[in-house]
Structures are given as structure tokens and as C-alpha cells.
Amino acid sequence: MPHTDAHAHAADLADFVTASPSSFHAAHEVARRAIAAGFTALDESAEWPTGPGRHVVVRDGAVIAWVVPPTAGPTTPVTVLGTHTDSPGFKLKPTPDASRAGWRQASVEVYGGPLLNSWLDRELAVAGRIATRSGEHLVRTGPLLRIPQLAIHLDRQVNDGLTLDKQRHTQPVWGLGDAPGLLAAVVGDVCDPADVLGWDLTLVDTQAPRTFGADDELFASARLDNLLSTHAALTALLVAGETDTITVLAAFDHEEVGSETRSGAAGPFLSDVLARIRSGLGADAEQAHRALASSVCVSSDVGHSVHPNYAERHDPTTVPVAGSGPILKINANQRYATDAVGIALWTDACERAGVPSQSFVSNNAVPCGSTIGPITATRLGLRTVDVGVPILSMHSARELTAVVDPWYLTRAMFAVLSPSR
């Protein structure tokens, strides 16, 4: 079974988030934990082993890990836990150095849809991937930058409504003067800055995850969207071991910007891996289609807990509450992939796990977002159900959930992977 109590799970989640400041680090951390649990890392450009086994493969900021049991054959179905590794925020531009009015600044671009104001007045690090003449390297700095807010004395109406220009008001400072050198500060001792030919670098809040509140029942952290789900799915996969199906964790990159990349859910990564698994089991095209027809996907992404200060923004009859279990996401316009059969699958898993479950549907006047669920269902034809953990402050630099809910989610995922246990 997963961790024996919610606080132990939260502590491990905190470690996972800390080790995963960027999608590239997150993919690496998933692979590292899987390898430590006995999985074998594979290279997409190499020949893969056939038959049963436990394997993991990384493609840029995405990662897929899977278990093929000894009983697997050409038509054995697949159970997929789908998540994503990226979070909204800021990316470093190709010309990173800027200066103005005696301040050294970084030139950044908004990534996805962050709550911009939540990034103000925080000490920020830089993390991600650099490409050099000798290959790729992961890098991360300590506190290096800050996006300073304008003092109230210079904007007397700010408390009547803060408006931030995405270009002019979000460029962080990192020193005094006008000398370049941000890239050198980022790469540190990893390599000579002159050897850096390209980078995928993101800004990162440096405040550590922590529990707080009455009885330490609340958990605050950066990047809960969606490292919380990725950690839960990985934990469930590692604990479940060999089951009656081929079990898969697929953690994609670029969900926050549409998923249409080689490492995103709309790309070929999952279908490529599933095809190679099926080939290793000797399946022909007919058998591969039969296997997919009986396969399922649980798409997990954080959702909205009812906000006590803005309760009117939520549906009045379906009110997800933090601490009351994972949410089942339903949308008539198919922004979520959940249908009646998926509802039954998830409800049964929660009941077997002894986990409370609740539903989420959006207020008709407040349209919801979407997930990788509809994308996966469309691309592969998998029966897909969308679930998640209710949080507050989604897309903030620092999000909030109940300590118990990530643990509940993991237990329910374990039940999905292990229907006979």
C-alpha cells in the first residue's frame, strides 16, 4: 500500500516538488525514483527488450514508466495514469540580459496562464535544461531574481485593482549596474557559459513546501499543478508492482500551453511507447486494437476547491471541499473526458480504497479549463476519466491543498492499478 499516513505522504511530496523545479527535473526525478525501485531506463534510439519487465524512458520534460507483468500477452489491456510535469510561470528569453535605470534585469516570457501578481516580491531561482557542445545538462540556482512591485506611494489606487502589463511589469531584477552575465550566474560551475548553445530555463519560487494550520492539516507549495498528481501516480505505480494489466505512468510536458509538442499529450510519445510495448509482446495490428479497446486512462490534474471568499464562483449544488477526497471532473461540453463508465470505474476504486470522493462541475457562468484527458481519449481511443485533488490558488506561484487529499488520490490510483487487491 502507499504511505501509511497523510503526513508521511506529504513529506515525500515535498521532497519530490523540491527536486523538480522544472519539467526536465521532474522527468529526471520520476526516472530516478523508478530506477531506485528496480526499473530499467531505456533509450528511445536503442533496441528495447521484449516481454515482461519494468522500464522507464524520458523524452525531454516528459517521462513514461511502465510494468509489463509475466502474464502479459498480445491482447493484455493497459491501465494508464496520465499527468503533466509543467507549471505556469516565466521562461528565460533567448537574449536573457537586460538593464534599465541602474538595475540588471532578466528578460522573461510568460509561460501559460500564471497568476502574475503571485510572483511579485518573491526570491526566485532559475532552473531547467541547457544544451552545450558536450550535451544536455540540468541546472538550478539558488535565490537569484525578484520581480519587485511598485510601492503604494507611487500607485495610490493599487488596492482598488492591480493591473500588470505582461511585458513591462514582469521583468525581474538580479543585480545593480548594466553588465551582462545572467547566463554565467545560471550555469555556475556546470560549464563555461561560452559553451552554452541553447536553453529551456524557467523561474522558480524558492520558498520550500510546508504544512501549516490547525493540526498541520494544510499543505502549501509551488507547482502542485501538477506535480501533486505526478507524485501520486508514480507512488501508486511503484507500490502496485505487477498486476493483471500493463500499468503505465505517462507524465507529459507542455500541458499548460496546449500539449501540442513532441513531449506533450497531443504528441506521439505515449502511442510510440505503447506500440513498442505491444511489439515486444508479439502483437499484430488486430491484437493491438483489441488491447486498446479494453484499456483505460485515469487523467489526473488538480481542480478547484470551493473558495470561502468567492463561493459564488462555484456551482451551487456541486461544491468540492478540501480534505474531502479527490474530485471526479465532469463537463457536458467534454472539457473533461469523464463519462458514465468512467464515473463507475473511479467510484469503485475509491470505495475499494476506503477513500471519500466528490464531484466537480463548473458554474455555467464560469467556464472550466481542460486537461490531457480529452486529448488522450481522442488520440488513442482509451476510456478516460478525469480526476484530481481540490486546491486553492491554482496557477499561483504557491498553491494550497489539504494534507490528506494527495494521500487519498494515491490510494485511489493504487486501487485502479490493482483491481483484484
C-alpha positions in Angstrom: 0.0 0.0 0.0 1.0 3.7 -0.3 2.3 5.7 2.7 0.6 4.7 5.9 -0.5 8.2 6.8 -1.1 11.5 5.0 1.7 13.5 6.7 4.3 10.9 5.6 2.9 11.2 2.1 3.0 15.0 2.2 6.7 14.9 3.4 7.6 12.8 0.4 5.6 15.0 -1.9 7.5 18.0 -0.6 10.8 16.2 -1.4 9.5 15.4 -4.9 8.5 19.0 -5.6 11.8 20.4 -4.3 13.7 18.0 -6.6 11.5 19.1 -9.5 11.9 22.8 -10.2 11.4 22.4 -13.9 9.6 19.8 -16.1 13.0 18.5 -17.0 14.0 18.0 -13.4 10.6 16.4 -12.7 11.0 13.9 -15.5 14.5 13.1 -14.2 13.2 12.7 -10.7 10.5 10.3 -11.8 13.1 8.2 -13.6 15.5 8.3 -10.7 12.8 7.1 -8.3 11.7 4.4 -10.7 15.3 3.2 -11.3 15.8 3.1 -7.5 12.7 0.8 -7.3 14.1 -1.6 -9.8 13.0 -0.2 -13.2 15.4 -0.1 -16.1 16.0 3.1 -18.0 15.6 2.8 -21.8 16.9 4.9 -24.7 14.4 5.6 -27.5 17.1 5.3 -30.1 18.1 1.9 -28.9 16.5 -1.5 -29.2 14.1 -2.3 -26.4 13.8 -5.6 -24.6 10.8 -7.8 -25.2 8.4 -9.5 -22.8 7.8 -8.7 -19.2 9.7 -6.1 -17.2 9.7 -2.7 -15.5 11.0 0.2 -17.6 11.2 4.0 -17.8 12.0 6.4 -20.6 12.4 10.2 -20.6 11.7 12.4 -23.6 12.7 16.0 -22.8 10.4 17.1 -20.0 8.1 14.1 -20.2 8.5 10.6 -18.8 6.8 7.3 -19.1 7.2 4.4 -16.7 5.5 1.0 -17.1 5.2 -2.5 -15.8 4.6 -5.5 -18.1 3.7 -8.5 -15.9 4.9 -12.0 -16.7 1.3 -13.0 -17.6 1.0 -10.3 -20.3 0.2 -11.3 -23.8 -0.6 -9.6 -27.1 -4.1 -8.5 -26.0 -3.4 -7.6 -22.4 -5.1 -4.3 -21.7 -3.2 -1.2 -20.4 -4.1 1.0 -17.4 -2.6 4.5 -17.8 -2.2 7.1 -15.1 -1.8 10.4 -17.1 -0.4 13.6 -15.6 1.8 16.5 -16.6 5.1 17.9 -15.3 5.0 21.6 -16.3 3.5 24.5 -14.4 2.7 28.1 -15.4 5.2 30.8 -14.8 8.0 32.5 -16.7 10.7 31.3 -19.1 14.0 33.0 -19.9 14.1 34.6 -23.3 16.9 33.9 -25.9 18.6 37.2 -25.0 18.4 37.0 -21.2 20.3 40.1 -20.2 18.6 43.5 -19.9 19.2 46.6 -17.9 17.3 49.8 -17.0 17.7 52.7 -14.6 20.8 51.2 -12.9 19.3 47.7 -12.4 20.5 44.4 -14.0 17.4 42.6 -15.3 16.4 39.3 -16.8 14.3 39.2 -20.0 11.5 36.7 -19.4 8.4 35.5 -21.3 5.1 34.4 -19.7 4.5 30.7 -19.9 0.9 29.5 -19.7 -1.5 31.4 -17.5 0.1 32.2 -14.2 -1.5 34.5 -11.5 1.0 37.2 -12.3 0.6 39.1 -9.0 1.5 36.0 -7.0 5.1 36.1 -8.5 5.8 39.6 -7.2 8.2 40.2 -4.3 9.5 36.6 -4.1 13.1 35.4 -4.3 13.2 33.4 -7.5 15.7 30.8 -8.8 16.3 29.7 -12.4 16.1 26.0 -13.3 15.9 23.9 -16.4 17.9 22.5 -19.2 20.9 23.8 -21.1 22.3 22.4 -24.3 26.1 22.6 -24.8 28.6 21.3 -27.3 29.1 18.3 -25.0 25.4 17.5 -24.5 22.5 18.4 -22.2 22.7 19.4 -18.6 20.2 20.2 -15.8 20.9 23.4 -13.9 19.3 25.2 -10.9 20.4 28.2 -9.0 19.7 29.5 -5.5 17.7 32.7 -5.0 18.8 35.0 -7.8 16.0 37.2 -9.1 12.9 39.2 -7.9 10.0 40.9 -9.6 9.6 44.0 -7.4 6.1 45.6 -7.1 5.7 49.3 -7.3 5.4 51.0 -3.9 1.9 52.1 -2.9 3.2 55.7 -2.6 3.7 55.7 -6.4 0.4 54.0 -7.2 -2.3 55.2 -4.7 -5.1 53.3 -6.4 -3.3 49.9 -6.4 -5.6 48.4 -3.8 -8.6 49.2 -6.0 -7.3 46.9 -8.7 -3.8 45.8 -9.6 -3.1 45.7 -13.4 0.1 44.2 -14.6 1.5 44.6 -18.1 2.9 41.2 -19.1 5.9 42.8 -20.7 6.7 46.0 -18.7 5.9 44.9 -15.2 7.2 41.3 -15.0 10.9 41.7 -15.8 12.9 40.7 -12.7 15.9 42.4 -11.2 19.0 40.4 -10.3 21.7 43.0 -9.6 23.0 46.5 -9.9 24.5 48.2 -12.9 24.3 47.2 -16.5 26.8 44.4 -17.0 25.6 41.2 -18.7 26.3 37.9 -17.1 23.0 36.2 -16.2 23.7 33.1 -18.1 27.1 32.7 -16.3 25.3 33.1 -13.0 22.8 30.4 -14.0 25.2 27.7 -15.3 27.7 28.3 -12.4 30.3 25.5 -12.4 28.4 23.2 -14.8 30.2 24.5 -17.8 31.8 27.6 -19.5 29.0 30.0 -20.5 30.6 30.3 -23.9 29.8 26.6 -24.5 26.0 27.1 -23.9 24.2 26.9 -27.3 20.6 26.8 -26.1 18.4 26.7 -23.0 15.0 25.9 -21.7 15.0 27.8 -18.4 12.2 28.7 -16.0 11.9 30.9 -13.0 11.2 29.1 -9.7 9.8 30.2 -6.4 12.4 29.3 -3.7 10.1 29.0 -0.7 10.1 25.4 0.4 6.8 23.4 0.6 5.4 23.1 4.1 2.4 22.0 6.2 0.7 24.5 8.4 -2.6 25.4 10.1 -4.7 23.6 12.7 -3.1 20.2 13.3 -0.8 20.8 10.3 -3.7 19.9 8.0 -2.9 22.3 5.2 -0.1 22.0 2.6 1.3 24.9 0.6 3.8 24.6 -2.2 4.8 25.8 -5.6 3.9 23.6 -8.6 1.2 21.5 -7.0 -0.3 21.9 -10.5 0.6 19.3 -11.4 3.5 17.7 -9.6 1.0 16.6 -6.9 -0.7 14.3 -9.4 2.6 13.1 -10.9 3.9 12.2 -7.5 0.7 10.4 -6.6 0.7 8.4 -9.8 4.3 7.5 -9.5 3.9 6.3 -5.9 0.9 4.2 -6.9 2.7 2.6 -9.8 5.8 1.7 -7.7 3.7 0.2 -4.9 1.3 -1.7 -7.2 4.1 -3.7 -8.8 2.9 -6.4 -11.1 -0.9 -6.6 -11.7 -3.3 -8.2 -14.2 -2.8 -5.4 -16.8 0.1 -3.4 -18.2 0.4 -0.4 -15.9 1.7 2.9 -17.1 2.5 6.3 -15.8 2.6 8.9 -18.5 3.7 12.4 -17.3 3.7 14.8 -20.2 5.2 18.3 -20.7 3.6 21.4 -22.1 0.0 20.8 -20.8 -0.2 24.5 -19.7 0.3 25.7 -23.3 -1.8 23.2 -25.2 0.2 19.9 -25.2 1.0 20.1 -28.9 4.7 19.2 -28.8 6.8 16.0 -29.1 6.7 15.6 -25.3 3.1 16.8 -24.9 0.0 14.7 -24.6 -1.1 15.7 -28.1 2.3 14.4 -29.4 3.2 10.8 -30.2 5.1 9.9 -27.0 2.6 7.6 -25.4 1.4 6.0 -28.6 5.1 5.4 -29.5 5.8 3.7 -26.2 2.6 1.6 -26.3 3.3 0.5 -29.8 6.8 -0.7 -28.8 5.5 -2.5 -25.7 2.9 -4.2 -27.9 5.5 -5.2 -30.5 7.6 -6.7 -27.7 4.7 -8.9 -26.8 4.4 -10.1 -30.4 1.1 -8.4 -31.1 -0.2 -7.9 -34.6 -2.3 -4.9 -35.6 -5.6 -6.7 -34.8 -4.4 -7.7 -31.3 -3.1 -4.2 -30.6 -6.5 -2.7 -31.3 -8.2 -5.3 -29.2 -5.9 -4.5 -26.3 -6.6 -0.7 -26.6 -10.4 -1.3 -26.7 -10.3 -2.8 -23.2 -7.7 -0.3 -21.8 -8.4 2.7 -19.6 -6.7 6.0 -18.6 -7.1 8.0 -15.4 -6.1 11.6 -16.2 -5.2 13.4 -13.0 -4.8 17.1 -12.7 -5.6 19.4 -9.8 -9.0 21.0 -9.6 -10.7 23.8 -7.8 -11.8 23.6 -4.1 -14.6 25.9 -3.2 -13.1 29.2 -2.2 -14.6 30.5 1.0 -14.3 34.2 -0.1 -15.7 33.6 -3.6 -18.2 30.7 -3.1 -20.5 32.3 -5.8 -17.9 31.4 -8.5 -18.6 27.7 -8.0 -21.6 25.6 -8.9 -24.2 25.9 -6.1 -25.0 22.2 -6.0 -21.6 20.6 -6.5 -19.2 22.0 -4.1 -15.8 20.3 -3.8 -14.3 20.8 -0.3 -10.6 20.4 0.5 -10.0 17.5 2.8 -13.0 15.5 1.5 -11.2 13.4 -1.1 -10.2 13.6 -4.8 -12.7 15.1 -7.2 -14.3 13.5 -10.3 -14.3 16.1 -13.1 -17.4 16.2 -15.2 -18.3 18.6 -18.1 -21.1 18.4 -20.6 -19.0 20.1 -23.3 -16.3 17.4 -23.0 -13.7 19.7 -21.5 -13.1 16.6 -19.3 -13.3 13.1 -20.7 -15.3 11.6 -17.9 -18.4 9.6 -18.9 -20.8 7.3 -17.0 -18.5 4.2 -17.4 -15.5 6.3 -16.2 -17.5 7.5 -13.2 -18.3 3.9 -12.3 -14.6 2.9 -12.6 -13.4 5.7 -10.4 -16.2 5.4 -7.8 -15.5 1.7 -7.5 -11.7 2.3 -7.0 -12.4 4.9 -4.3 -14.8 2.6 -2.5 -12.3 -0.3 -2.5 -9.5 2.1 -1.3 -11.7 3.4 1.5 -11.3 6.9 0.1 -14.0 9.6 0.0 -14.8 11.0 -3.4 -16.6 14.1 -4.6 -17.6 15.6 -8.0 -16.7 18.8 -9.7 -18.7 20.6 -12.3 -18.2 24.2 -13.2 -20.6 27.1 -12.7 -22.4 27.7 -16.1 -21.3 31.3 -16.0 -17.6 30.4 -15.2 -16.3 28.0 -17.9 -13.7 25.5 -16.8 -10.3 24.7 -18.3 -9.4 21.3 -19.7 -6.8 18.6 -19.2 -4.8 15.9 -21.0 -7.9 13.6 -20.6 -9.8 14.6 -23.8 -6.5 14.7 -25.7 -5.6 11.1 -24.7 -9.1 9.8 -25.3 -9.1 11.4 -28.8 -5.6 10.3 -29.8 -5.8 6.7 -28.5 -9.4 5.9 -28.1 -8.9 5.0 -24.4 -11.7 5.1 -22.0 -10.7 8.1 -19.9 -11.8 9.6 -16.6 -10.6 13.0 -15.3 -9.9 13.3 -11.6 -7.7 15.4 -9.3 -7.2 17.0 -5.9 -9.1 20.2 -4.9 -6.8 23.1 -4.3 -6.9 26.8 -3.8 -4.9 29.5 -5.6 -4.5 27.4 -8.8 -1.7 28.8 -11.1 -0.4 30.9 -8.2 3.4 30.8 -7.5 2.3 29.0 -4.4 -0.8 26.8 -4.2 -2.7 25.3 -1.3 -4.3 21.9 -0.6 -5.3 19.8 2.3 -2.7 17.4 3.6 -5.0 14.4 3.3 -6.1 14.7 -0.3 -2.9 13.8 -2.1 -2.8 10.7 0.0 -6.4 9.9 -0.8 -5.6 10.3 -4.5 -2.7 8.0 -4.3 -4.7 5.3 -2.6 -7.5 5.5 -5.2 -4.9 5.3 -8.0 -3.4 2.2 -6.4 -6.9 0.7 -6.4 -7.3 1.5 -10.1 -4.0 -0.3 -10.9 -4.8 -3.2 -8.5 -8.4 -4.1 -9.1 -8.0 -7.6 -7.6 -6.4 -6.4 -4.3 
